């Protein structure tokens, strides 16, 4: 699949079939994430795949509450991938301090998108979640207290085959050459 076609196909999926996701496909996506670039080759990530149904349900329940239920669909996803930010290497850490940018967050996001694009290529749907209760997730998965869970990705076969039209800014609205355009 050509890259732009893949980018057009990848979308946030919030409705999944009950079919389990094959480990081979998850491994393929993890390999794509592993190959993602990172500041100073720090690779500050750990991907925790949760596909055991009872544990996955507990992690999914940490993604919504009694008041906020917009991630309730996560209960139906056959797998979830929890992205943990690891401590960056010394060079990246120094660069982050000097430039006042959290390079490890950028690195985790790039790796997450590599995972999601590979999933789309495999016929899987994904949705990145930033809204979740971190403490219970860390406890459920034995994540050390000094690490941060940055994202959770739901993974499964989309219940619907359709690719929704993307609502994006036009190229003229989002790019300029040689100077910032307001």
C-alpha positions as CSV (number, residue, x, y, z in Angstrom):
1,X,0.0,0.0,0.0
2,X,1.4,3.4,-0.9
3,X,2.1,5.6,2.1
4,X,-0.6,8.3,1.4
5,X,-3.2,5.6,0.9
6,X,-2.2,4.1,4.2
7,X,-2.4,7.5,5.9
8,X,-5.9,8.0,4.4
9,X,-7.0,4.6,5.6
10,X,-5.7,4.9,9.2
11,X,-8.5,6.3,11.5
12,X,-9.6,6.1,15.1
13,X,-11.7,3.1,15.4
14,X,-14.2,2.9,18.3
15,X,-16.2,-0.2,17.3
16,X,-14.6,-3.6,17.1
17,X,-15.5,-7.1,16.1
18,X,-15.0,-9.7,18.9
19,X,-12.3,-11.6,16.9
20,X,-9.1,-11.8,18.8
21,X,-6.0,-10.1,17.3
22,X,-3.3,-12.6,16.2
23,X,-0.1,-12.3,18.1
24,X,1.8,-12.3,14.7
25,X,0.0,-9.1,13.7
26,X,0.6,-7.5,17.1
27,X,4.3,-8.4,16.7
28,X,4.4,-6.9,13.3
29,X,3.0,-3.6,14.7
30,X,5.5,-3.7,17.6
31,X,8.3,-4.2,15.1
32,X,7.2,-1.1,13.2
33,X,7.1,0.8,16.5
34,X,10.5,-0.5,17.5
35,X,12.0,0.9,14.3
36,X,10.7,4.4,15.0
37,X,13.3,7.2,15.3
38,X,14.0,8.8,18.7
39,X,16.1,11.6,20.0
40,X,19.7,10.5,20.4
41,X,18.4,6.9,19.6
42,X,17.1,6.9,23.2
43,X,14.1,4.6,22.4
44,X,12.4,5.7,25.7
45,X,9.4,3.4,25.5
46,X,8.0,0.1,26.7
47,X,4.9,-1.3,24.9
48,X,2.8,-3.5,27.2
49,X,0.3,-5.6,25.2
50,X,-2.8,-6.5,27.1
51,X,-4.8,-9.2,25.4
52,X,-5.8,-11.5,28.3
53,X,-9.6,-10.8,28.5
54,X,-10.0,-10.2,32.3
55,X,-6.9,-8.0,32.6
56,X,-7.9,-6.1,29.4
57,X,-11.3,-5.4,30.9
58,X,-9.8,-3.9,34.0
59,X,-7.4,-1.7,32.0
60,X,-10.3,-0.7,29.8
61,X,-12.4,0.3,32.8
62,X,-9.5,2.6,33.9
63,X,-10.2,4.6,30.6
64,X,-13.6,5.9,31.7
65,X,-15.5,6.7,34.8
66,X,-19.1,7.1,36.0
67,X,-19.1,10.7,34.9
68,X,-16.8,10.5,31.8
69,X,-17.8,7.6,29.6
70,X,-16.4,8.6,26.2
71,X,-13.9,5.7,26.1
72,X,-16.5,3.1,27.1
73,X,-15.9,1.5,23.7
74,X,-12.5,0.3,24.9
75,X,-14.3,-2.6,26.7
76,X,-15.0,-4.1,23.2
77,X,-11.5,-3.9,21.9
78,X,-9.9,-7.3,21.9
79,X,-6.4,-5.9,22.8
80,X,-4.9,-2.8,24.3
81,X,-1.3,-1.6,24.1
82,X,-0.1,0.6,27.0
83,X,2.8,2.9,26.2
84,X,5.1,3.6,29.0
85,X,7.7,6.4,28.8
86,X,11.0,5.1,29.9
87,X,13.9,7.2,31.2
88,X,15.7,8.7,28.1
89,X,19.4,8.2,27.7
90,X,21.7,10.9,29.1
91,X,22.2,12.8,25.8
92,X,18.5,13.0,25.1
93,X,17.8,14.1,28.7
94,X,20.4,16.8,28.5
95,X,18.9,18.0,25.2
96,X,15.4,18.1,26.7
97,X,16.6,20.3,29.6
98,X,18.6,22.6,27.4
99,X,15.9,23.0,24.8
100,X,13.0,22.9,27.3
101,X,11.3,20.1,25.3
102,X,10.2,16.7,26.4
103,X,11.8,14.7,23.6
104,X,10.7,11.4,25.2
105,X,7.1,12.4,24.7
106,X,7.7,13.1,21.0
107,X,9.5,9.8,20.7
108,X,6.7,7.8,22.3
109,X,4.2,9.6,20.0
110,X,6.2,8.7,16.9
111,X,6.5,5.1,17.9
112,X,2.7,5.0,18.7
113,X,1.9,6.3,15.2
114,X,4.3,3.7,13.6
115,X,2.3,1.1,15.5
116,X,-1.0,2.4,14.4
117,X,0.0,2.7,10.7
118,X,1.3,-0.8,10.7
119,X,-2.0,-2.0,12.3
120,X,-3.9,-0.3,9.5
121,X,-1.8,-2.0,7.0
122,X,-2.6,-5.3,8.7
123,X,-6.4,-4.6,8.5
124,X,-6.6,-3.7,12.2
125,X,-8.2,-0.7,13.7
126,X,-6.7,1.4,16.5
127,X,-7.6,4.3,18.7
128,X,-5.1,6.3,20.8
129,X,-6.4,7.2,24.2
130,X,-4.9,9.9,26.4
131,X,-7.8,9.9,28.9
132,X,-7.4,7.2,31.5
133,X,-6.7,6.8,35.2
134,X,-2.9,6.2,35.3
135,X,-2.5,4.9,38.8
136,X,-4.8,1.8,38.4
137,X,-3.2,1.0,35.0
138,X,0.2,1.1,36.5
139,X,-0.9,-1.1,39.4
140,X,-2.6,-3.6,37.1
141,X,0.5,-3.9,34.8
142,X,3.2,-3.6,37.4
143,X,4.6,-0.4,35.9
144,X,7.2,1.2,38.2
145,X,6.1,4.3,40.1
146,X,8.9,6.4,38.5
147,X,7.6,5.6,35.0
148,X,4.7,7.3,33.2
149,X,1.9,5.8,31.1
150,X,1.6,8.2,28.2
151,X,-0.9,6.5,25.9
152,X,-3.2,3.5,25.6
153,X,-4.0,2.2,22.1
154,X,-7.1,0.0,21.6
155,X,-6.5,-2.6,18.8
156,X,-8.9,-4.9,17.0
157,X,-10.7,-5.6,13.8
158,X,-13.0,-2.8,12.9
159,X,-16.7,-3.6,13.1
160,X,-17.3,-1.6,10.0
161,X,-15.1,-1.7,6.9
162,X,-15.9,1.9,5.8
163,X,-13.2,4.5,6.0
164,X,-14.7,7.8,7.1
165,X,-13.8,10.9,5.1
166,X,-11.1,12.9,6.9
167,X,-12.0,16.4,8.0
168,X,-8.7,18.2,7.7
169,X,-7.5,21.7,7.1
170,X,-6.5,22.4,3.5
171,X,-2.8,22.5,2.6
172,X,-3.1,26.3,2.3
173,X,-4.4,26.5,5.9
174,X,-1.6,24.4,7.4
175,X,1.6,25.1,5.6
176,X,3.8,27.9,4.4
177,X,7.3,28.1,3.0
178,X,10.1,30.2,4.4
179,X,8.0,32.2,6.9
180,X,5.1,31.7,9.3
181,X,1.8,32.5,7.9
182,X,-1.0,33.6,10.3
